[in-house]
């Protein structure tokens, strides 16, 4: 990726914290600009903002830009994304818009390296690395573009370290894993996630921490003792913006224009 290394061995990521990052693109449901859509990417580019996007796996092993594991919330279809092939998914229109579900490669082609891209690999915490491998294959074709990859799943970040050490990688984390997505995780595993007990294996280059939890030991120490860039998610209110400015280097924002 477009980067150099410093004396710590970590990539230089000044470009990652230079401008705010639009959560799933600069989307606006009322205006028909849907999250993770080409239109949301174009709006972010027009505003000079970086773009955070999510990827999911298709039935034929492709990576598509889509947040949910199922189609129901964002399209007129239902069922799991992974049960559809990429070509079929690319024909599905996003609700309230003329946009369709893009493949990751089409999405990156559209952006063309004009702004930073933060790709979040979605995970069921089941050890499946097929999406990780495909994401790395796609990103390898954009070596001169400012791109980083992150995930809530340390197994994915560890795999990135092993199979693509040249791609900047980050861990997404928070203090309490009380969302439904994490119901299957044991209390011990949730404790390990919240306290970065995977750090020696995953070796992230940056952190992306829940904005409400920024005043915590793990993000504080990584930022101030190790010099790691600290991103905050997802900033939606003036109070959250103030907290992000005080305790982080960057914000992933939504619902307003910085």
N, C-alpha and C positions, 0 to 999 in steps of 0.2 A: 504494500500500500504506500501511499505518498507519505513517507516518514523517514526519519533518521533515528539513530540510537544515541542515548546520552551515556554518561559514565556509569550509570546504574545498570545498564544493559536493557532498560526499558525503552520503548519507542518514544520519540518526541511527539506529544499529542496536543501541542498548543492550538492547532486548528480545531480540535474537538471542543475546546472550551471558549473559543473566540466569539461565537454567536449562539443565541438560544436555539434549542432543538424542538421542532414542532412534533408533538406526540401523534404518531400515525399520520404525519403530514399535517398541513394547515387546513384541517377539515372544518366544515360548517354545515351541519345537517339541514338547517333552515334554508340554506342557499343551494342545497343539492350537491354539496361537496362532501363526499363520504370518506370516512377514515380509511387509510391505506389504499386510497385510489390514485390513479394517475392525476386526476384533477387536484387532489390534496397535495400531491408532490409538486405540481406546477405552481400552486399557490404559495407553497413554502419557498420555492426557488425565487418567485417574484418578490417575496419579502426578504430574501437573503438569509433565510433560516435553514439550519440543518434539518434533516428528516430522520425520525425514528420510524421504523416499520417492523412488522412481524412476519415470520414465514412459517408456513405449514407444508407438510409433505402430501403429495398426491399418490394415487394408486399406482402410477407408473414411475414413481421415484423422482418427480420433479419438485422444485421448491416454488410455491406461489406466495404472493404477498397477501396475507389474510390473518386476522387475529384469532378468531374463534376456531375451536376444533370442529364445530358444526356450522352449517350454512344458514340456519334458521333466522338468526337475528338480523343479518345484513343482506339477505337475498330473499327472493320469493321461493327458493328451494328449501328442502330439508334434508337432514342426514349428515353424515361425517364427511369432512373434506377429503380425508384419506381414502375414501371409497370411490372417488371420482378421478378420472384421468385429467391431466393438465389441459388437454384440448377442450374437454367438456367444461371444465371450470372456467376457462377463458371465454366461454360463450355465455356465462351467467352474468346478468346485469345486477349491479349493486342497487339496493332499494333506494328509490327517490333520486336516481341519477341516470345518466347515460353511460357511466363507466362500467367496465367489466373487471373481473378478477385478473390481475396481471401475474405473469410468471416473474420470478425475481430478476431474471436476465432482462426481460422487457422493461421492468421498472428501473433497473440501473441504466439501461440504454437511454431511457427517457430523461433521467437526471443528468447523465453525461458528465459526471464529475464536477458539476457546477457548485454543489454544496456538499457538506459532509453527510454521510449516511450511517446510521446506527441500526444494524440489523439484529433483532431479537429472535433467537431460535426458540420456538415454543417446545415445551417438553411435558410428557406425562410422567417423568421420573421413573421410567421403566427400563432404562439402559439402551434403548433403541437409538443408534447413532446415524441412521440412514439420512435423516434430514440434515444433520451436521455435515456429513460428508458431501452431500449434494450442494449445500450452501457454500462450502469451501471451494468446490469445483467451479461454481459460478463466479464467486468473488475473485478467483485466480485470474479470470479474464479481464479484470479491471484494476490491475496492479498500480496504475498511476492515479487512481481515484481515492479520495479521502473516505475510507470505509473502515468501520470497526464492527465486531460481532460481540454480542453479549447474550447471556441467558441466566435464568434463575437457577438452572441445574448445574451444579459444579462438575458433574460427570461430563457434560458437554464442554464446559470451559477447559477441563483437563484434556479432553480429546482434541480441542483446538490447539492447545499447547503442544501436543504430540504430533498431530498431522499437519498443522499449518502454523508453526511458531512465528512466522513472519507477519501474520495478520494480528493486529491489535485486538485483544480480547478483554472482556469485562464481565464481572458478576453482578447480577441484579439481586438486591437483598432488602430485608426489612427486619424489624425486631420480633414481630409475632406473625406466624404463618397460620392465621385463623380464617383464611378464605377457603371456600369449598374445594378449590383445586388441590389443596394440600391435605385434605381429610385422610388420605390413605398413608400419609407419612407418620412415622412414629414420633412421640415427643422427643426422643433422643436425636432423631434426624433433624427435626425442626430446630432444636437447640444448636446443633452443629451448623446449620445454615445461617442462623441469626448471628453466630459468633465466628463465622468464617473459619471453622475448624478444618476445612478442606484446603486452606491457603497453600500449604507446601506442595500439594498436588496440582491445584488449578493455576496458581501463580498469575492471577489476573493483572492486567496492565492498568485498569481503572475500575472504579466502583460506580454503580448506579443504585442509590439508596432511597428508600421511601422518604419523602420530604418531612413527614411528621416525626420521623425517627432519626433525623440527622444528628441530634445532640446525644449520641451514643458512643461508646468506647471504640467499637470496630471502625466505623467510618472516620472518627476523629483521629485515631492513631494512624490509619492508612494514609490519610491526607497530610497530617502534620508531622508524623515521624518518618514515614516512608516516601512522602512527596508524590503520592499517587493522585491523579485527577479524580475528583469526586463529583459525580453527576447526581442530581436529585430528580425524583419522579413522584407523582405527576403534579406539577404546579398549576393550580387553577384559581387561587384567590390572592388578593394583595398580601394577606398575612403569610401565605405560603411562599410568595415571592420574596418577602423580607427574610424569612427563615433560610431560604436557599441562598440568598445573597450573603448572609452572615456566616453560613456553615458549609457551603459547597462552592465548587468552581463553575458549575453549569446547571442549567435547569432544562428539563423536558417539560414543556408547557402545553396547555390546551384551554380553549375557551376564551382567549383574549389575544391581543397582539402586543408583544413587548415593545 
